[in-house]
């Protein structure tokens, strides 16, 4: 029996104007010469944001969407973002049933809807299961930025058919390998003008982390799709955690 819930693409589809809680958006502040504002602050109002999903990235299990603070802004001056299936649990079409409701009422509807469409988690209790203790990870000082093409290729090489899970060991290994190749390229060209010795140190730590992960298989890479305001384009950021025993001897 298949208990999988329908995807957003099947539940709603593309190009509809949808509404979602502002909390699905990043509240990290990105600073540049022009302004300092988070994506959530810039593209939401009264705790809500408006979305139009227009593309699915099958190998990354992500959706590309337009987002704005109001339905009117969505039509005239949206930003482009990337969202996950989990974030879209909270999204519903913005139609006549929503237009007459307050922001608080809409948020309540969205959170209730999310609870209905989230997949059930089945657990089997066992007294003999031993769970390996998670090792503390020290984040690399900066994320490793890669292109959509690079990350899709890295994932497709190890998971060509099924929908990938970022925490899967094979995908984690592939992402670490991608980070190493990206740093090698950066060391040759140094687009960010970071000291070569620092790039070399990061490369060595990631290389050791890849060996450590192969033995322990604890998730060390988190992938976040963010907008690079300086270059005016979306990027994938690989946030890499280094096991504390490796940072202690670095």
Backbone torsions as a table, in degrees:
resi	resn	phi	psi	omega
1	UNK	NA	131.0	-177.7
2	UNK	-97.4	113.0	-178.5
3	UNK	-98.4	10.1	-177.4
4	UNK	-65.1	138.1	178.9
5	UNK	-81.0	150.0	177.0
6	UNK	-61.3	146.0	177.2
7	UNK	-75.2	168.1	176.9
8	UNK	-58.5	-38.8	-179.3
9	UNK	-59.5	-35.7	178.7
10	UNK	-83.4	-35.6	-178.5
11	UNK	-70.1	-43.2	-171.4
12	UNK	-121.2	-52.4	-177.6
13	UNK	97.4	-179.6	-174.7
14	UNK	-91.0	156.3	168.1
15	UNK	76.3	-1.8	174.3
16	UNK	-76.1	149.9	170.3
17	UNK	-79.6	120.7	-178.3
18	UNK	-119.4	160.6	177.0
19	UNK	-122.7	145.0	-178.9
20	UNK	-148.8	159.2	175.9
21	UNK	-64.0	145.4	179.0
22	UNK	-62.1	-21.2	-176.6
23	UNK	-67.7	-12.1	176.2
24	UNK	-75.6	-13.2	-178.4
25	UNK	-93.9	151.3	178.8
26	UNK	-67.3	137.1	175.2
27	UNK	-104.6	14.6	177.3
28	UNK	-72.7	132.2	-178.5
29	UNK	-86.0	125.4	176.5
30	UNK	-103.2	123.0	-176.4
31	UNK	-103.0	137.4	169.7
32	UNK	-146.4	-170.2	-175.8
33	UNK	-68.1	-25.5	-172.7
34	UNK	-85.7	-49.0	-176.1
35	UNK	-162.2	164.6	177.5
36	UNK	-124.5	109.9	-176.3
37	UNK	-157.5	147.7	177.5
38	UNK	-86.1	160.8	176.5
39	UNK	-60.0	-39.4	-179.0
40	UNK	-63.4	-43.5	-178.9
41	UNK	-67.1	-36.9	-175.3
42	UNK	-76.8	-29.8	-171.0
43	UNK	-122.7	27.6	176.1
44	UNK	-143.0	160.4	178.9
45	UNK	-152.8	135.5	-179.9
46	UNK	55.6	34.6	176.3
47	UNK	79.8	10.5	-177.9
48	UNK	-129.8	155.1	170.9
49	UNK	-134.8	160.1	-178.0
50	UNK	-117.8	135.1	-172.7
51	UNK	-128.2	153.1	167.3
52	UNK	-137.1	109.7	-178.0
53	UNK	-83.5	127.9	-176.6
54	UNK	-127.7	-4.2	-180.0
55	UNK	-157.6	144.4	175.1
56	UNK	-111.7	133.2	175.7
57	UNK	-101.1	95.7	-169.8
58	UNK	-62.5	-36.2	-176.0
59	UNK	-79.8	-15.3	176.8
60	UNK	-106.6	-8.0	-178.5
61	UNK	55.4	45.0	179.5
62	UNK	-131.2	163.2	175.8
63	UNK	-119.6	145.1	173.5
64	UNK	-100.0	138.1	-172.5
65	UNK	-148.2	158.5	166.8
66	UNK	-94.1	146.7	180.0
67	UNK	-141.1	146.3	177.3
68	UNK	-157.6	169.8	-177.2
69	UNK	-78.4	-23.0	179.2
70	UNK	-138.5	163.3	177.3
71	UNK	-63.5	-34.7	178.8
72	UNK	-66.6	-44.2	178.5
73	UNK	-65.0	-31.1	179.0
74	UNK	-61.3	-32.5	-179.9
75	UNK	-81.1	-26.8	-171.7
76	UNK	-109.9	-38.5	-174.3
77	UNK	-146.6	60.0	-178.8
78	UNK	-81.0	165.0	167.2
79	UNK	-104.8	158.5	177.7
80	UNK	-101.0	131.2	179.0
81	UNK	-136.0	174.4	175.1
82	UNK	-125.2	134.2	-176.6
83	UNK	-131.4	157.4	-179.6
84	UNK	-96.8	167.3	174.8
85	UNK	-58.2	-38.8	-179.0
86	UNK	-63.9	-39.5	177.3
87	UNK	-65.0	-34.9	-176.7
88	UNK	-80.0	-3.3	169.8
89	UNK	-57.2	-29.7	-173.4
90	UNK	-92.9	5.0	-176.3
91	UNK	-102.7	140.0	176.0
92	UNK	-138.1	154.2	176.1
93	UNK	-60.0	140.1	177.8
94	UNK	-93.9	98.3	-177.0
95	UNK	-125.7	-166.8	-175.3
96	UNK	-61.1	-23.9	178.7
97	UNK	-72.1	-23.9	-179.0
98	UNK	-94.8	-32.2	-169.6
99	UNK	-58.9	-31.4	-176.6
100	UNK	-90.7	0.6	-176.3
101	UNK	-97.5	155.2	177.6
102	UNK	-75.2	165.3	178.6
103	UNK	-60.0	-39.7	179.5
104	UNK	-65.0	-41.0	178.6
105	UNK	-65.0	-41.2	179.4
106	UNK	-64.1	-42.5	178.8
107	UNK	-60.8	-41.0	179.1
108	UNK	-62.5	-41.5	178.4
109	UNK	-63.1	-42.4	-177.5
110	UNK	-66.1	-42.2	-180.0
111	UNK	-69.1	-36.2	176.6
112	UNK	-66.3	-40.4	178.1
113	UNK	-62.0	-42.4	-178.9
114	UNK	-59.7	-39.8	179.5
115	UNK	-64.3	-28.9	-179.6
116	UNK	-76.7	-36.1	-173.9
117	UNK	-94.9	-12.6	176.3
118	UNK	-62.5	137.3	179.2
119	UNK	-66.7	143.1	178.0
120	UNK	-69.6	142.5	177.5
121	UNK	-104.3	114.9	-179.7
122	UNK	-94.9	130.5	178.8
123	UNK	-125.6	146.2	177.0
124	UNK	-116.5	108.8	-178.1
125	UNK	-65.2	141.0	178.0
126	UNK	-150.4	133.5	-179.4
127	UNK	-82.3	-14.8	-173.6
128	UNK	-100.6	0.0	-178.5
129	UNK	-73.9	129.1	178.0
130	UNK	-110.6	121.4	-178.6
131	UNK	-101.3	124.1	-179.9
132	UNK	-66.9	133.3	-178.7
133	UNK	-64.9	134.3	-179.8
134	UNK	-73.9	135.4	179.7
135	UNK	-84.7	140.0	176.5
136	UNK	-66.3	136.6	-179.9
137	UNK	-115.0	138.8	176.3
138	UNK	-102.8	118.8	-176.3
139	UNK	-65.3	140.9	171.5
140	UNK	-59.4	142.7	-174.3
141	UNK	-54.7	-33.0	179.7
142	UNK	-136.1	148.6	175.4
143	UNK	-71.1	159.2	175.1
144	UNK	-97.6	117.7	-176.9
145	UNK	-90.9	132.0	179.7
146	UNK	-135.3	163.4	-178.3
147	UNK	-83.8	165.0	176.3
148	UNK	-60.1	-43.3	-178.8
149	UNK	-62.0	-40.9	-177.5
150	UNK	-66.0	-44.2	-176.7
151	UNK	-73.7	-35.8	177.0
152	UNK	-63.8	-41.0	178.3
153	UNK	-65.1	-41.9	-179.6
154	UNK	-62.1	-40.0	-179.5
155	UNK	-75.1	-41.2	-177.3
156	UNK	-64.5	-32.3	-178.9
157	UNK	-62.6	-32.6	-178.1
158	UNK	-106.7	-12.6	-177.9
159	UNK	-144.4	70.4	-171.3
160	UNK	-73.5	-21.7	-172.5
161	UNK	-114.6	-59.0	-173.3
162	UNK	-73.4	157.3	174.8
163	UNK	-64.6	124.7	-173.2
164	UNK	-77.3	152.7	170.9
165	UNK	-113.9	121.0	-173.3
166	UNK	-58.6	-31.6	-177.5
167	UNK	-77.7	-10.2	-179.1
168	UNK	-59.0	135.8	-175.3
169	UNK	-55.3	-40.5	-178.5
170	UNK	-65.4	-37.7	179.0
171	UNK	-72.1	-38.7	176.2
172	UNK	-59.6	-42.6	177.9
173	UNK	-62.5	-42.1	179.9
174	UNK	-64.9	-39.1	178.9
175	UNK	-68.1	-37.7	176.6
176	UNK	-65.0	-39.5	177.0
177	UNK	-63.1	-41.6	177.1
178	UNK	-61.6	-42.4	178.2
179	UNK	-61.1	-40.6	179.1
180	UNK	-64.2	-44.2	179.0
181	UNK	-64.0	-38.6	179.9
182	UNK	-65.0	-42.3	178.7
183	UNK	-67.1	-37.0	177.0
184	UNK	-60.7	-42.5	177.8
185	UNK	-65.1	-39.7	179.1
186	UNK	-65.2	-37.3	179.5
187	UNK	-65.8	-30.3	179.5
188	UNK	-77.1	-35.0	-174.0
189	UNK	-113.1	-29.1	176.8
190	UNK	50.9	59.7	179.9
191	UNK	-63.8	-31.0	-176.1
192	UNK	-90.2	-1.4	178.8
193	UNK	59.3	37.6	174.6
194	UNK	-88.2	145.0	-179.4
195	UNK	-55.9	134.5	-177.6
196	UNK	-58.4	-38.5	-179.7
197	UNK	-62.5	-34.2	178.6
198	UNK	-70.1	-43.4	177.6
199	UNK	-61.4	-39.9	178.9
200	UNK	-64.9	-38.6	178.8
201	UNK	-65.8	-42.8	177.7
202	UNK	-62.3	-42.6	-179.9
203	UNK	-60.2	-44.6	-179.8
204	UNK	-63.5	-41.2	179.6
205	UNK	-65.0	-42.9	179.9
206	UNK	-66.4	-37.9	178.3
207	UNK	-62.3	-43.3	176.9
208	UNK	-67.2	-37.7	179.4
209	UNK	-63.9	-37.9	178.6
210	UNK	-62.3	-40.9	176.6
211	UNK	-65.7	-41.9	179.7
212	UNK	-63.7	-43.7	-179.5
213	UNK	-63.0	-36.8	179.6
214	UNK	-58.1	-33.3	-179.3
215	UNK	-86.5	-35.5	-172.6
216	UNK	-104.5	-26.0	176.3
217	UNK	58.0	29.5	171.3
218	UNK	-85.1	139.3	-179.3
219	UNK	-62.0	128.7	179.7
220	UNK	-124.3	-12.8	-178.6
221	UNK	-116.4	129.0	172.2
222	UNK	-117.2	135.6	-175.9
223	UNK	-108.6	127.0	-179.4
224	UNK	-128.9	128.4	177.2
225	UNK	-90.4	118.1	-175.6
226	UNK	-133.9	165.3	-179.2
227	UNK	-101.5	122.7	177.9
228	UNK	-83.8	100.7	-175.7
229	UNK	-68.4	-29.9	-177.9
230	UNK	-69.0	-42.5	-179.8
231	UNK	-96.6	-0.3	175.6
232	UNK	58.3	46.4	177.9
233	UNK	-157.2	153.8	177.6
234	UNK	-75.1	147.6	177.2
235	UNK	-138.2	158.8	169.5
236	UNK	-94.3	127.8	175.7
237	UNK	-108.5	124.7	176.5
238	UNK	-94.9	110.2	176.5
239	UNK	-93.8	115.4	-171.3
240	UNK	-111.4	127.8	175.8
241	UNK	-97.5	131.9	-179.6
242	UNK	-101.8	125.9	177.5
243	UNK	-53.1	138.6	-171.6
244	UNK	-61.1	-29.7	179.5
245	UNK	-70.1	-22.5	176.4
246	UNK	-79.9	-38.0	178.8
247	UNK	-69.6	-27.2	-177.4
248	UNK	-68.9	-29.0	-177.7
249	UNK	-103.3	-0.4	-178.4
250	UNK	-70.9	NA	NA
